[in-house]
Amino acid sequence: MMFPFEHLIKMKSSFCSIRKKVDLNFDYPKKSSHFFVNKLIDVPFVFFFWNKKASAIVPVNIFIKSWNDFFYPSDETSILFIASKNRMIFSYNETFFYADILSNLNSQIIDG
């Protein structure tokens, strides 16, 4: 699976629809993890992308415990893909975005 852009900054605005925008504090990861807990209810695992081609399948309980070891404030290429909901979470600095991947663009996600 690959996303149709090399970098988040190159993602077309029509690719997704932002459902929620929130600032999380990397200095208080346990408190900030509640954002992920609420968004990942009934999700057993997620796909975490560090860039277009590097990813891992991660159990949700592990991701939530160590979300700040996956995302970094300076990173602008990481995406948490929630396949069962066709949604994703990405960040810019300490601002996190929870978004729907628009169904008419799903054909741009290529199986590989």
KOLZA-224372 format. One record per atom (N, C-alpha, C, CB): x, y, z; residue number from 1. Coordinates in steps of 0.02 Angstrom, whole numbers, always signed. Glycine has a CB too. Layout:
+--------+--------+--------+-------+
|     px |     py |     pz | tilum |
+--------+--------+--------+-------+
|      X |      Y |      Z |   NUM |
...
+--------+--------+--------+-------+
This chain:
+--------+--------+--------+-------+
|     px |     py |     pz | tilum |
+--------+--------+--------+-------+
|    +42 |    -58 |     +0 |     1 |
|     +0 |     +0 |     +0 |     1 |
|    +45 |    +62 |     +0 |     1 |
|    -48 |     +0 |    +61 |     1 |
|    +27 |   +110 |    -40 |     2 |
|    +64 |   +173 |    -43 |     2 |
|    +16 |   +231 |    -50 |     2 |
|   +115 |   +172 |   -102 |     2 |
|    +35 |   +288 |    -23 |     3 |
|     -5 |   +349 |    -32 |     3 |
|    +17 |   +384 |    -95 |     3 |
|     +2 |   +396 |    +29 |     3 |
|    -28 |   +421 |   -127 |     4 |
|    -13 |   +453 |   -192 |     4 |
|    +26 |   +518 |   -186 |     4 |
|    -77 |   +465 |   -229 |     4 |
|    +66 |   +526 |   -134 |     5 |
|   +107 |   +586 |   -127 |     5 |
|   +170 |   +567 |    -89 |     5 |
|    +68 |   +643 |    -90 |     5 |
|   +224 |   +602 |   -102 |     6 |
|   +288 |   +588 |    -70 |     6 |
|   +292 |   +618 |     +0 |     6 |
|   +344 |   +615 |   -112 |     6 |
|   +258 |   +673 |    +11 |     7 |
|   +266 |   +712 |    +73 |     7 |
|   +198 |   +742 |    +89 |     7 |
|   +321 |   +768 |    +65 |     7 |
|   +182 |   +748 |   +153 |     8 |
|   +116 |   +776 |   +172 |     8 |
|   +104 |   +845 |   +142 |     8 |
|   +111 |   +781 |   +247 |     8 |
|   +156 |   +884 |   +135 |     9 |
|   +148 |   +951 |   +107 |     9 |
|   +124 |   +949 |    +34 |     9 |
|   +215 |   +990 |   +111 |     9 |
|   +135 |   +891 |     +2 |    10 |
|   +114 |   +883 |    -68 |    10 |
|    +46 |   +849 |    -74 |    10 |
|   +166 |   +843 |   -106 |    10 |
|    +14 |   +835 |    -18 |    11 |
|    -52 |   +803 |    -19 |    11 |
|   -103 |   +855 |    -43 |    11 |
|    -71 |   +775 |    +51 |    11 |
|   -141 |   +836 |    -92 |    12 |
|   -193 |   +881 |   -118 |    12 |
|   -248 |   +888 |    -65 |    12 |
|   -223 |   +855 |   -185 |    12 |
|   -275 |   +948 |    -59 |    13 |
|   -328 |   +960 |     -9 |    13 |
|   -389 |   +917 |    -23 |    13 |
|   -347 |  +1034 |     -8 |    13 |
|   -398 |   +895 |    -84 |    14 |
|   -456 |   +853 |   -101 |    14 |
|   -445 |   +780 |    -81 |    14 |
|   -470 |   +858 |   -175 |    14 |
|   -386 |   +762 |    -56 |    15 |
|   -373 |   +692 |    -38 |    15 |
|   -411 |   +672 |    +25 |    15 |
|   -299 |   +682 |    -27 |    15 |
|   -420 |   +721 |    +72 |    16 |
|   -452 |   +703 |   +135 |    16 |
|   -494 |   +761 |   +160 |    16 |
|   -399 |   +684 |   +187 |    16 |
|   -536 |   +745 |   +207 |    17 |
|   -579 |   +794 |   +240 |    17 |
|   -563 |   +792 |   +315 |    17 |
|   -655 |   +781 |   +226 |    17 |
|   -540 |   +847 |   +343 |    18 |
|   -521 |   +849 |   +413 |    18 |
|   -583 |   +847 |   +457 |    18 |
|   -479 |   +913 |   +428 |    18 |
|   -585 |   +798 |   +501 |    19 |
|   -640 |   +791 |   +549 |    19 |
|   -624 |   +826 |   +615 |    19 |
|   -654 |   +717 |   +562 |    19 |
|   -560 |   +825 |   +635 |    20 |
|   -541 |   +855 |   +699 |    20 |
|   -468 |   +877 |   +694 |    20 |
|   -550 |   +804 |   +757 |    20 |
|   -455 |   +932 |   +727 |    21 |
|   -387 |   +960 |   +732 |    21 |
|   -375 |   +973 |   +806 |    21 |
|   -378 |  +1026 |   +688 |    21 |
|   -318 |   +949 |   +832 |    22 |
|   -305 |   +956 |   +903 |    22 |
|   -229 |   +962 |   +915 |    22 |
|   -333 |   +896 |   +943 |    22 |
|   -211 |  +1002 |   +964 |    23 |
|   -140 |  +1007 |   +984 |    23 |
|   -127 |   +957 |  +1039 |    23 |
|   -123 |  +1080 |  +1006 |    23 |
|    -74 |   +918 |  +1030 |    24 |
|    -54 |   +869 |  +1081 |    24 |
|    +15 |   +889 |  +1108 |    24 |
|    -52 |   +797 |  +1051 |    24 |
|    +27 |   +871 |  +1170 |    25 |
|    +88 |   +891 |  +1203 |    25 |
|   +135 |   +830 |  +1208 |    25 |
|    +74 |   +921 |  +1273 |    25 |
|   +191 |   +833 |  +1173 |    26 |
|   +239 |   +778 |  +1175 |    26 |
|   +271 |   +770 |  +1244 |    26 |
|   +293 |   +788 |  +1122 |    26 |
|   +269 |   +823 |  +1284 |    27 |
|   +298 |   +819 |  +1352 |    27 |
|   +252 |   +782 |  +1401 |    27 |
|   +311 |   +889 |  +1378 |    27 |
|   +189 |   +773 |  +1383 |    28 |
|   +140 |   +738 |  +1424 |    28 |
|   +105 |   +685 |  +1382 |    28 |
|    +88 |   +787 |  +1455 |    28 |
|   +142 |   +633 |  +1362 |    29 |
|   +113 |   +584 |  +1315 |    29 |
|    +53 |   +545 |  +1341 |    29 |
|   +166 |   +536 |  +1296 |    29 |
|    +52 |   +530 |  +1406 |    30 |
|     -4 |   +492 |  +1433 |    30 |
|    -69 |   +532 |  +1427 |    30 |
|     +9 |   +473 |  +1507 |    30 |
|    -67 |   +595 |  +1446 |    31 |
|   -126 |   +638 |  +1440 |    31 |
|   -148 |   +646 |  +1367 |    31 |
|   -113 |   +707 |  +1472 |    31 |
|    -99 |   +656 |  +1323 |    32 |
|   -114 |   +665 |  +1252 |    32 |
|   -138 |   +601 |  +1219 |    32 |
|    -53 |   +692 |  +1216 |    32 |
|   -123 |   +544 |  +1248 |    33 |
|   -143 |   +481 |  +1217 |    33 |
|   -219 |   +473 |  +1215 |    33 |
|   -112 |   +423 |  +1254 |    33 |
|   -255 |   +511 |  +1255 |    34 |
|   -329 |   +506 |  +1255 |    34 |
|   -358 |   +523 |  +1186 |    34 |
|   -358 |   +553 |  +1307 |    34 |
|   -326 |   +566 |  +1149 |    35 |
|   -347 |   +581 |  +1081 |    35 |
|   -349 |   +517 |  +1039 |    35 |
|   -301 |   +634 |  +1048 |    35 |
|   -295 |   +478 |  +1043 |    36 |
|   -291 |   +416 |  +1005 |    36 |
|   -339 |   +363 |  +1031 |    36 |
|   -220 |   +389 |  +1006 |    36 |
|   -346 |   +359 |  +1096 |    37 |
|   -393 |   +311 |  +1126 |    37 |
|   -463 |   +323 |  +1097 |    37 |
|   -393 |   +317 |  +1203 |    37 |
|   -484 |   +386 |  +1096 |    38 |
|   -551 |   +403 |  +1072 |    38 |
|   -560 |   +390 |   +997 |    38 |
|   -566 |   +476 |  +1086 |    38 |
|   -507 |   +398 |   +958 |    39 |
|   -512 |   +389 |   +886 |    39 |
|   -503 |   +317 |   +864 |    39 |
|   -461 |   +432 |   +851 |    39 |
|   -475 |   +275 |   +907 |    40 |
|   -460 |   +206 |   +887 |    40 |
|   -502 |   +154 |   +924 |    40 |
|   -387 |   +192 |   +900 |    40 |
|   -561 |   +174 |   +946 |    41 |
|   -607 |   +128 |   +978 |    41 |
|   -626 |    +73 |   +928 |    41 |
|   -671 |   +165 |  +1003 |    41 |
|   -623 |    +11 |   +951 |    42 |
|   -641 |    -48 |   +910 |    42 |
|   -595 |    -59 |   +850 |    42 |
|   -712 |    -42 |   +887 |    42 |
|   -536 |    -31 |   +852 |    43 |
|   -487 |    -41 |   +799 |    43 |
|   -431 |    -85 |   +827 |    43 |
|   -458 |    +28 |   +772 |    43 |
|   -420 |   -145 |   +800 |    44 |
|   -370 |   -190 |   +828 |    44 |
|   -298 |   -172 |   +809 |    44 |
|   -384 |   -260 |   +807 |    44 |
|   -288 |   -147 |   +748 |    45 |
|   -221 |   -129 |   +726 |    45 |
|   -225 |    -71 |   +676 |    45 |
|   -185 |   -190 |   +695 |    45 |
|   -169 |    -39 |   +666 |    46 |
|   -164 |    +17 |   +619 |    46 |
|   -101 |     +8 |   +576 |    46 |
|   -162 |    +87 |   +657 |    46 |
|    -98 |    +44 |   +522 |    47 |
|    -39 |    +46 |   +480 |    47 |
|     -5 |   +113 |   +494 |    47 |
|    -57 |    +38 |   +403 |    47 |
|    +58 |   +111 |   +514 |    48 |
|    +94 |   +173 |   +525 |    48 |
|   +146 |   +182 |   +470 |    48 |
|   +128 |   +173 |   +596 |    48 |
|   +141 |   +239 |   +435 |    49 |
|   +187 |   +256 |   +381 |    49 |
|   +236 |   +309 |   +404 |    49 |
|   +148 |   +280 |   +319 |    49 |
|   +301 |   +295 |   +396 |    50 |
|   +352 |   +345 |   +410 |    50 |
|   +367 |   +385 |   +347 |    50 |
|   +417 |   +311 |   +436 |    50 |
|   +352 |   +358 |   +290 |    51 |
|   +357 |   +392 |   +226 |    51 |
|   +315 |   +352 |   +177 |    51 |
|   +432 |   +401 |   +202 |    51 |
|   +321 |   +368 |   +113 |    52 |
|   +278 |   +337 |    +64 |    52 |
|   +284 |   +261 |    +60 |    52 |
|   +292 |   +366 |     -4 |    52 |
|   +343 |   +234 |    +73 |    53 |
|   +354 |   +163 |    +64 |    53 |
|   +372 |   +125 |   +127 |    53 |
|   +407 |   +153 |    +14 |    53 |
|   +385 |   +158 |   +182 |    54 |
|   +405 |   +124 |   +244 |    54 |
|   +347 |   +125 |   +293 |    54 |
|   +467 |   +158 |   +275 |    54 |
|   +324 |    +66 |   +312 |    55 |
|   +266 |    +63 |   +357 |    55 |
|   +270 |     +0 |   +401 |    55 |
|   +200 |    +63 |   +318 |    55 |
|   +227 |     -1 |   +451 |    56 |
|   +222 |    -59 |   +495 |    56 |
|   +149 |    -68 |   +515 |    56 |
|   +268 |    -50 |   +558 |    56 |
|   +130 |   -131 |   +525 |    57 |
|    +64 |   -145 |   +553 |    57 |
|    +75 |   -148 |   +629 |    57 |
|    +34 |   -214 |   +525 |    57 |
|    +36 |   -107 |   +665 |    58 |
|    +48 |    -99 |   +737 |    58 |
|    -17 |   -112 |   +775 |    58 |
|    +75 |    -27 |   +752 |    58 |
|    -14 |   -155 |   +826 |    59 |
|    -73 |   -163 |   +870 |    59 |
|    -89 |    -96 |   +904 |    59 |
|    -60 |   -219 |   +924 |    59 |
|   -152 |    -80 |   +907 |    60 |
|   -173 |    -15 |   +934 |    60 |
|   -149 |     -5 |  +1006 |    60 |
|   -248 |     -9 |   +931 |    60 |
|   -152 |    -56 |  +1047 |    61 |
|   -131 |    -46 |  +1117 |    61 |
|    -57 |    -26 |  +1122 |    61 |
|   -143 |   -110 |  +1157 |    61 |
|    -15 |    -52 |  +1079 |    62 |
|    +55 |    -33 |  +1078 |    62 |
|    +63 |    +38 |  +1052 |    62 |
|    +96 |    -82 |  +1035 |    62 |
|    +28 |    +54 |   +999 |    63 |
|    +32 |   +122 |   +972 |    63 |
|    +12 |   +174 |  +1025 |    63 |
|    -12 |   +129 |   +909 |    63 |
|    -44 |   +163 |  +1059 |    64 |
|    -68 |   +211 |  +1107 |    64 |
|    -18 |   +221 |  +1164 |    64 |
|   -136 |   +188 |  +1135 |    64 |
|    +12 |   +167 |  +1187 |    65 |
|    +61 |   +172 |  +1242 |    65 |
|   +123 |   +212 |  +1222 |    65 |
|    +82 |   +102 |  +1265 |    65 |
|   +140 |   +210 |  +1159 |    66 |
|   +203 |   +242 |  +1138 |    66 |
|   +194 |   +285 |  +1075 |    66 |
|   +256 |   +190 |  +1126 |    66 |
|   +138 |   +320 |  +1069 |    67 |
|   +124 |   +360 |  +1010 |    67 |
|   +179 |   +410 |   +996 |    67 |
|    +58 |   +396 |  +1018 |    67 |
|   +210 |   +436 |  +1048 |    68 |
|   +262 |   +487 |  +1039 |    68 |
|   +329 |   +457 |  +1017 |    68 |
|   +272 |   +527 |  +1103 |    68 |
|   +333 |   +390 |  +1013 |    69 |
|   +391 |   +358 |   +982 |    69 |
|   +379 |   +345 |   +908 |    69 |
|   +406 |   +291 |  +1018 |    69 |
|   +318 |   +355 |   +886 |    70 |
|   +301 |   +349 |   +815 |    70 |
|   +301 |   +418 |   +782 |    70 |
|   +232 |   +315 |   +806 |    70 |
|   +264 |   +464 |   +811 |    71 |
|   +261 |   +533 |   +785 |    71 |
|   +315 |   +575 |   +820 |    71 |
|   +190 |   +564 |   +796 |    71 |
|   +344 |   +621 |   +783 |    72 |
|   +392 |   +669 |   +811 |    72 |
|   +370 |   +739 |   +791 |    72 |
|   +465 |   +655 |   +786 |    72 |
|   +381 |   +789 |   +834 |    73 |
|   +359 |   +857 |   +818 |    73 |
|   +389 |   +884 |   +753 |    73 |
|   +377 |   +904 |   +875 |    73 |
|   +449 |   +864 |   +737 |    74 |
|   +482 |   +891 |   +677 |    74 |
|   +467 |   +851 |   +614 |    74 |
|   +556 |   +893 |   +688 |    74 |
|   +431 |   +796 |   +620 |    75 |
|   +418 |   +752 |   +563 |    75 |
|   +356 |   +774 |   +525 |    75 |
|   +412 |   +680 |   +586 |    75 |
|   +361 |   +777 |   +460 |    76 |
|   +304 |   +797 |   +418 |    76 |
|   +288 |   +743 |   +367 |    76 |
|   +319 |   +863 |   +383 |    76 |
|   +305 |   +681 |   +381 |    77 |
|   +292 |   +627 |   +333 |    77 |
|   +254 |   +568 |   +363 |    77 |
|   +356 |   +603 |   +304 |    77 |
|   +240 |   +569 |   +428 |    78 |
|   +209 |   +511 |   +461 |    78 |
|   +133 |   +513 |   +456 |    78 |
|   +230 |   +508 |   +533 |    78 |
|   +105 |   +454 |   +443 |    79 |
|    +32 |   +447 |   +438 |    79 |
|    +12 |   +383 |   +475 |    79 |
|     +9 |   +445 |   +363 |    79 |
|    -39 |   +389 |   +516 |    80 |
|    -71 |   +331 |   +547 |    80 |
|   -133 |   +317 |   +505 |    80 |
|    -89 |   +345 |   +623 |    80 |
|   -134 |   +260 |   +471 |    81 |
|   -189 |   +242 |   +427 |    81 |
|   -234 |   +192 |   +463 |    81 |
|   -164 |   +212 |   +360 |    81 |
|   -298 |   +208 |   +468 |    82 |
|   -348 |   +166 |   +501 |    82 |
|   -390 |   +134 |   +446 |    82 |
|   -393 |   +207 |   +552 |    82 |
|   -367 |    +77 |   +422 |    83 |
|   -397 |    +46 |   +363 |    83 |
|   -471 |    +29 |   +374 |    83 |
|   -359 |    -17 |   +345 |    83 |
|   -488 |     +5 |   +433 |    84 |
|   -557 |    -16 |   +445 |    84 |
|   -607 |    +43 |   +443 |    84 |
|   -562 |    -50 |   +512 |    84 |
|   -582 |   +104 |   +450 |    85 |
|   -625 |   +163 |   +449 |    85 |
|   -611 |   +208 |   +389 |    85 |
|   -618 |   +202 |   +513 |    85 |
|   -561 |   +190 |   +349 |    86 |
|   -539 |   +231 |   +293 |    86 |
|   -524 |   +303 |   +315 |    86 |
|   -594 |   +232 |   +238 |    86 |
|   -487 |   +307 |   +371 |    87 |
|   -468 |   +371 |   +400 |    87 |
|   -393 |   +371 |   +413 |    87 |
|   -507 |   +386 |   +464 |    87 |
|   -368 |   +431 |   +428 |    88 |
|   -297 |   +436 |   +444 |    88 |
|   -286 |   +492 |   +495 |    88 |
|   -255 |   +449 |   +381 |    88 |
|   -230 |   +487 |   +529 |    89 |
|   -208 |   +539 |   +575 |    89 |
|   -138 |   +559 |   +553 |    89 |
|   -209 |   +514 |   +651 |    89 |
|   -127 |   +623 |   +547 |    90 |
|    -61 |   +648 |   +531 |    90 |
|    -49 |   +711 |   +571 |    90 |
|    -53 |   +662 |   +454 |    90 |
|    +13 |   +736 |   +571 |    91 |
|    +28 |   +793 |   +614 |    91 |
|    +73 |   +843 |   +579 |    91 |
|    +60 |   +770 |   +678 |    91 |
|    +72 |   +902 |   +606 |    92 |
|   +119 |   +955 |   +588 |    92 |
|   +139 |   +987 |   +654 |    92 |
|    +88 |  +1008 |   +537 |    92 |
|   +203 |   +980 |   +673 |    93 |
|   +227 |  +1001 |   +738 |    93 |
|   +186 |   +965 |   +792 |    93 |
|   +222 |  +1078 |   +747 |    93 |
|   +151 |  +1001 |   +835 |    94 |
|   +111 |   +968 |   +887 |    94 |
|    +36 |   +970 |   +871 |    94 |
|   +123 |  +1002 |   +954 |    94 |
|    +19 |   +988 |   +810 |    95 |
|    -51 |   +988 |   +789 |    95 |
|    -66 |   +924 |   +751 |    95 |
|    -67 |  +1051 |   +744 |    95 |
|   -117 |   +888 |   +774 |    96 |
|   -136 |   +825 |   +744 |    96 |
|   -203 |   +832 |   +708 |    96 |
|   -140 |   +769 |   +797 |    96 |
|   -209 |   +798 |   +652 |    97 |
|   -269 |   +801 |   +610 |    97 |
|   -297 |   +731 |   +603 |    97 |
|   -253 |   +832 |   +541 |    97 |
|   -361 |   +725 |   +615 |    98 |
|   -398 |   +662 |   +606 |    98 |
|   -441 |   +673 |   +545 |    98 |
|   -441 |   +642 |   +671 |    98 |
|   -433 |   +631 |   +494 |    99 |
|   -465 |   +646 |   +430 |    99 |
|   -495 |   +585 |   +397 |    99 |
|   -415 |   +677 |   +383 |    99 |
|   -549 |   +597 |   +360 |   100 |
|   -578 |   +546 |   +316 |   100 |
|   -538 |   +547 |   +251 |   100 |
|   -654 |   +558 |   +303 |   100 |
|   -522 |   +489 |   +225 |   101 |
|   -495 |   +485 |   +158 |   101 |
|   -555 |   +483 |   +112 |   101 |
|   -447 |   +422 |   +148 |   101 |
|   -559 |   +530 |    +67 |   102 |
|   -619 |   +535 |    +25 |   102 |
|   -625 |   +476 |    -22 |   102 |
|   -617 |   +601 |    -15 |   102 |
|   -685 |   +448 |    -23 |   103 |
|   -696 |   +385 |    -60 |   103 |
|   -682 |   +391 |   -134 |   103 |
|   -767 |   +363 |    -50 |   103 |
|   -695 |   +448 |   -164 |   104 |
|   -683 |   +454 |   -236 |   104 |
|   -608 |   +457 |   -253 |   104 |
|   -717 |   +517 |   -263 |   104 |
|   -566 |   +461 |   -202 |   105 |
|   -494 |   +462 |   -213 |   105 |
|   -461 |   +396 |   -192 |   105 |
|   -462 |   +519 |   -176 |   105 |
|   -500 |   +349 |   -168 |   106 |
|   -471 |   +285 |   -146 |   106 |
|   -434 |   +250 |   -203 |   106 |
|   -524 |   +240 |   -118 |   106 |
|   -453 |   +263 |   -264 |   107 |
|   -420 |   +232 |   -320 |   107 |
|   -347 |   +255 |   -326 |   107 |
|   -457 |   +246 |   -384 |   107 |
|   -330 |   +310 |   -291 |   108 |
|   -261 |   +334 |   -293 |   108 |
|   -217 |   +295 |   -244 |   108 |
|   -259 |   +409 |   -276 |   108 |
|   -246 |   +260 |   -197 |   109 |
|   -206 |   +219 |   -152 |   109 |
|   -193 |   +153 |   -188 |   109 |
|   -242 |   +207 |    -83 |   109 |
|   -131 |   +138 |   -198 |   110 |
|   -111 |    +82 |   -239 |   110 |
|    -89 |    +24 |   -196 |   110 |
|    -56 |   +103 |   -288 |   110 |
|   -115 |    -35 |   -209 |   111 |
|    -90 |    -94 |   -175 |   111 |
|    -23 |   -113 |   -206 |   111 |
|   -141 |   -154 |   -180 |   111 |
|    +24 |   -129 |   -164 |   112 |
|    +89 |   -147 |   -191 |   112 |
|   +127 |   -192 |   -147 |   112 |
|   +129 |    -86 |   -204 |   112 |
+--------+--------+--------+-------+
